[in-house]
Amino acid sequence: MFEIKSIKNNTWYFESFSNVGIYTPDGKNAVLIDSCDHPRMVKSLDRQLSEMGLTVSAVINTHCHVDHICGNRYFQEKYGCRLLSTEKEKPFIRYPDLESELYYAGVDIKKESSPFFLAEPSETEIIWENNLPDGIKIVPLPGHGFEMIGVITADNVFFLADSVLSKKTWDQYRLPFFHDVNSTIETLEKIKTVKADIYVPSHDAPTDSIEDLAQYNIDRLKEKKELVLSLCEGRNVDSIYTEYVKKENIKLRASQYPMFAVMIKNLLQSLVEDGKIHAEYDNYRLVYELK
């Protein structure tokens, strides 16, 4: 781990807690797909790129989460490289504090203990079809982020960002974050049909087959939806949250509560979209009822 590894021809990746894609069409310039998860990893990646004689010409951010944008400012200041992202991810990359404000609103957290504050602000270009580096194809992967994308290189290597999570990630976090649950499931179904030679999830090893892992993610998400559905009748969000963590026997720190609570709300929204529940204002509470 923490080293650059070859995948196929001109496509490499930096194996880390959050994998970074590397595409080198001419053996001199490197297009990065994301830019590391921690400042220490950024410097390790840069050192290894230098040893390979590579200059960073562009960074494509798959989405705005801190473990994918930590090296943006560093690489742009050192190499003058382009930074690219989708339109909806751009404001959160420009102002990383926005993400913490969104999820932690009203909750007292210490900045030094929160990973949200590791990334420095950086300014990206919005991705258009005609401003992508040669040999790069963008694939929309909505669900986990606001407007997340994947990247396919000319070597037919598909970098999947956080659309497909490892079994280890599911075991560790119990309920990983997805901005839009139903869109995530649709994206996972789409991924099963995309033909690539190698697939690279951000938090798992490269593989030549993604269908089983994509289906595992679908099954786990549907399982979580069913559990939340079983807890809905006449309960508000806080009560559903409490019953959920009891059922799953999850131990949470206070700092973990906001993100977990947001995910419960996102699961509830997916069930509203499915037509299985609806919300009512009853006795000073917003409660969910089965349809």
C-alpha positions as CSV (number, residue, x, y, z in Angstrom):
1,M,0.0,0.0,0.0
2,F,1.0,3.7,-0.5
3,E,2.7,3.0,-3.8
4,I,2.1,3.5,-7.5
5,K,1.1,0.2,-9.3
6,S,0.7,-0.5,-13.0
7,I,-2.7,-1.6,-14.2
8,K,-2.5,-1.7,-18.0
9,N,-0.4,0.1,-20.6
10,N,-0.5,3.8,-19.7
11,T,-2.9,3.5,-16.7
12,W,-1.7,3.2,-13.2
13,Y,-3.0,3.8,-9.7
14,F,-1.7,5.0,-6.4
15,E,-2.8,2.4,-3.8
16,S,-4.0,4.2,-0.7
17,F,-6.9,4.4,1.6
18,S,-8.6,6.2,-1.3
19,N,-7.1,5.0,-4.6
20,V,-5.8,7.7,-7.1
21,G,-6.0,6.9,-10.8
22,I,-3.0,7.9,-13.0
23,Y,-3.1,8.1,-16.8
24,T,0.1,8.8,-18.6
25,P,-0.6,9.1,-22.4
26,D,2.9,10.3,-23.3
27,G,5.2,9.1,-20.5
28,K,5.8,12.6,-19.3
29,N,2.4,14.1,-18.2
30,A,0.1,12.5,-15.7
31,V,-3.7,13.0,-15.4
32,L,-4.8,12.2,-11.9
33,I,-8.2,10.8,-11.1
34,D,-8.7,12.4,-7.6
35,S,-5.8,13.6,-5.5
36,C,-5.5,11.6,-2.3
37,D,-7.1,11.4,1.1
38,H,-4.5,13.0,3.4
39,P,-1.7,15.5,3.1
40,R,0.9,12.9,3.9
41,M,-0.3,10.6,1.1
42,V,-0.2,13.6,-1.3
43,K,3.5,14.1,-0.7
44,S,4.2,10.4,-1.0
45,L,2.3,10.3,-4.4
46,D,4.1,13.3,-5.7
47,R,7.5,11.9,-4.7
48,Q,6.8,8.6,-6.6
49,L,5.5,10.5,-9.6
50,S,8.7,12.5,-9.7
51,E,10.8,9.3,-9.5
52,M,8.9,8.2,-12.6
53,G,9.7,11.4,-14.4
54,L,6.0,12.5,-14.5
55,T,4.6,16.0,-14.3
56,V,0.9,16.4,-13.2
57,S,-1.0,18.1,-16.0
58,A,-4.5,17.7,-14.7
59,V,-6.6,16.4,-11.8
60,I,-10.1,15.2,-12.4
61,N,-12.1,15.1,-9.2
62,T,-14.8,12.4,-9.2
63,H,-16.6,14.2,-6.4
64,C,-16.0,16.7,-3.6
65,H,-15.5,14.4,-0.6
66,V,-12.4,15.2,1.3
67,D,-10.7,11.9,0.7
68,H,-10.7,12.6,-3.0
69,I,-9.6,16.3,-3.1
70,C,-6.8,16.6,-0.5
71,G,-4.0,17.1,-3.1
72,N,-5.8,19.6,-5.4
73,R,-4.2,22.8,-4.0
74,Y,-0.8,21.1,-3.7
75,F,-0.6,19.8,-7.2
76,Q,-2.0,23.0,-8.8
77,E,0.5,25.2,-6.9
78,K,3.4,23.0,-7.8
79,Y,2.7,22.1,-11.4
80,G,0.1,24.7,-12.5
81,C,-2.1,21.8,-13.5
82,R,-5.8,22.0,-14.4
83,L,-8.4,20.9,-11.9
84,L,-11.7,19.6,-13.3
85,S,-15.0,18.6,-11.7
86,T,-18.7,18.5,-12.4
87,E,-20.8,21.7,-11.8
88,K,-22.5,20.6,-8.6
89,E,-19.3,19.3,-7.0
90,K,-17.4,22.5,-7.8
91,P,-18.7,24.7,-4.9
92,F,-17.9,22.1,-2.3
93,I,-14.3,21.8,-3.7
94,R,-14.0,25.6,-3.7
95,Y,-15.3,25.8,-0.2
96,P,-14.7,22.5,1.6
97,D,-16.3,23.9,4.8
98,L,-19.6,23.8,3.1
99,E,-19.8,20.0,3.4
100,S,-19.3,20.1,7.2
101,E,-21.9,22.9,7.5
102,L,-24.3,20.8,5.5
103,Y,-24.0,17.6,7.6
104,Y,-23.0,19.0,11.0
105,A,-25.2,22.1,11.2
106,G,-26.0,22.9,14.8
107,V,-23.5,20.3,16.2
108,D,-20.4,21.3,18.1
109,I,-17.4,19.7,16.5
110,K,-13.7,20.4,16.8
111,K,-12.2,21.3,13.5
112,E,-8.9,19.5,14.3
113,S,-10.7,16.2,14.9
114,S,-12.8,16.3,11.8
115,P,-11.6,14.9,8.4
116,F,-13.8,17.5,6.6
117,F,-11.2,20.2,7.3
118,L,-8.1,18.4,5.8
119,A,-8.7,19.7,2.3
120,E,-7.7,23.2,1.3
121,P,-9.9,25.2,-1.0
122,S,-9.2,24.8,-4.7
123,E,-10.8,26.2,-7.9
124,T,-11.9,23.7,-10.6
125,E,-13.0,24.0,-14.2
126,I,-16.4,22.6,-14.9
127,I,-16.1,19.5,-17.1
128,W,-17.4,19.8,-20.6
129,E,-17.1,17.3,-23.4
130,N,-14.5,19.4,-25.2
131,N,-12.2,20.2,-22.3
132,L,-11.2,16.7,-21.1
133,P,-7.7,15.5,-21.5
134,D,-7.1,13.2,-24.4
135,G,-7.8,9.5,-23.7
136,I,-10.3,10.3,-20.9
137,K,-14.0,9.5,-21.0
138,I,-16.4,10.6,-18.2
139,V,-19.3,8.4,-16.9
140,P,-22.0,9.9,-14.7
141,L,-22.3,7.9,-11.5
142,P,-25.1,9.7,-9.5
143,G,-26.0,8.6,-5.9
144,H,-23.0,8.7,-3.5
145,G,-22.2,12.4,-4.2
146,F,-24.1,15.4,-5.6
147,E,-22.9,14.8,-9.1
148,M,-20.2,12.1,-8.9
149,I,-18.5,10.8,-12.0
150,G,-16.3,7.8,-13.0
151,V,-13.5,7.9,-15.5
152,I,-12.6,5.4,-18.2
153,T,-9.1,5.7,-19.7
154,A,-8.1,4.9,-23.3
155,D,-6.8,1.5,-21.8
156,N,-10.4,0.7,-21.0
157,V,-9.7,0.9,-17.2
158,F,-12.8,2.2,-15.3
159,F,-12.2,4.2,-12.2
160,L,-15.5,3.9,-10.2
161,A,-15.0,6.5,-7.5
162,D,-17.3,5.6,-4.5
163,S,-20.1,4.1,-6.6
164,V,-19.1,0.6,-5.5
165,L,-17.9,0.1,-1.9
166,S,-15.9,-2.9,-0.7
167,K,-17.3,-5.5,1.7
168,K,-14.7,-4.2,4.2
169,T,-16.1,-0.7,4.0
170,W,-19.7,-2.0,4.6
171,D,-18.5,-4.0,7.6
172,Q,-16.5,-1.0,9.0
173,Y,-19.1,1.7,8.6
174,R,-22.2,-0.4,8.9
175,L,-24.2,2.3,7.0
176,P,-22.0,4.1,4.5
177,F,-23.0,7.5,3.2
178,F,-25.1,7.8,0.0
179,H,-26.6,11.2,-0.9
180,D,-29.4,9.6,-3.0
181,V,-30.1,6.0,-2.3
182,N,-32.3,5.1,-5.2
183,S,-30.0,6.8,-7.7
184,T,-27.1,4.8,-6.2
185,I,-29.0,1.6,-6.8
186,E,-29.7,2.6,-10.4
187,T,-26.0,3.5,-10.9
188,L,-24.9,0.1,-9.5
189,E,-27.3,-1.6,-12.0
190,K,-25.7,0.4,-14.8
191,I,-22.2,-0.4,-13.7
192,K,-22.9,-4.1,-14.1
193,T,-23.5,-3.5,-17.8
194,V,-20.4,-1.3,-18.5
195,K,-17.7,-3.4,-20.2
196,A,-14.2,-2.6,-19.1
197,D,-11.0,-4.6,-18.9
198,I,-10.3,-3.5,-15.3
199,Y,-12.5,-1.8,-12.7
200,V,-11.0,0.3,-9.9
201,P,-13.2,1.2,-6.9
202,S,-11.8,4.0,-4.7
203,H,-11.7,1.8,-1.7
204,D,-11.0,-1.6,-3.0
205,A,-8.5,-3.4,-5.2
206,P,-8.7,-3.4,-9.0
207,T,-10.6,-6.3,-10.5
208,D,-11.5,-7.6,-13.9
209,S,-15.1,-8.3,-12.8
210,I,-17.4,-5.9,-10.9
211,E,-20.8,-7.5,-11.2
212,D,-20.7,-9.5,-7.9
213,L,-19.5,-6.5,-5.9
214,A,-22.0,-4.2,-7.5
215,Q,-24.8,-6.7,-6.7
216,Y,-23.5,-7.0,-3.1
217,N,-23.9,-3.2,-2.7
218,I,-27.4,-3.3,-4.2
219,D,-28.4,-6.1,-1.8
220,R,-27.0,-4.3,1.2
221,L,-28.8,-1.0,0.3
222,K,-32.1,-2.8,-0.2
223,E,-31.6,-4.6,3.1
224,K,-31.1,-1.2,4.9
225,K,-34.2,0.2,3.2
226,E,-36.3,-2.7,4.4
227,L,-35.1,-2.3,7.9
228,V,-36.0,1.4,7.9
229,L,-39.4,0.6,6.4
230,S,-40.1,-1.8,9.2
231,L,-39.5,0.9,11.8
232,C,-41.5,3.7,10.2
233,E,-45.1,3.4,11.4
234,G,-45.9,6.5,13.5
235,R,-42.3,7.4,14.3
236,N,-40.3,10.5,13.7
237,V,-36.7,10.6,12.4
238,D,-35.1,10.6,15.9
239,S,-37.2,7.6,17.0
240,I,-36.4,5.7,13.7
241,Y,-32.7,6.5,14.2
242,T,-32.8,5.2,17.8
243,E,-34.6,2.0,16.8
244,Y,-32.2,1.4,13.9
245,V,-29.0,1.6,15.9
246,K,-30.6,-0.7,18.5
247,K,-31.6,-3.3,15.9
248,E,-28.1,-3.1,14.3
249,N,-26.3,-2.9,17.6
250,I,-24.2,0.0,16.4
251,K,-22.1,2.0,18.8
252,L,-21.6,5.6,17.7
253,R,-19.5,8.5,19.0
254,A,-21.2,11.8,19.2
255,S,-19.2,13.1,16.2
256,Q,-20.6,10.2,14.1
257,Y,-24.3,11.0,14.8
258,P,-24.9,13.8,12.2
259,M,-23.7,11.8,9.2
260,F,-25.6,8.7,10.4
261,A,-28.7,10.7,11.0
262,V,-28.5,12.2,7.5
263,M,-28.2,8.7,6.0
264,I,-31.4,7.6,7.9
265,K,-33.2,10.6,6.3
266,N,-31.8,9.6,2.9
267,L,-33.2,6.1,3.3
268,L,-36.5,7.5,4.4
269,Q,-36.6,9.7,1.2
270,S,-35.9,6.7,-0.9
271,L,-39.0,5.0,0.6
272,V,-41.1,8.1,0.0
273,E,-40.0,8.0,-3.7
274,D,-40.9,4.3,-3.8
275,G,-44.4,5.2,-2.6
276,K,-44.1,3.0,0.4
277,I,-44.3,5.7,3.1
278,H,-45.4,9.3,3.5
279,A,-44.7,12.0,6.0
280,E,-47.4,13.7,8.2
281,Y,-47.2,16.5,10.7
282,D,-48.9,15.1,13.8
283,N,-49.0,16.5,17.3
284,Y,-46.0,18.8,16.7
285,R,-43.9,16.1,15.1
286,L,-43.2,15.1,11.6
287,V,-43.9,11.3,11.5
288,Y,-43.7,8.7,8.9
289,E,-46.6,6.3,8.1
290,L,-46.9,3.3,5.8
291,K,-48.9,3.7,2.7
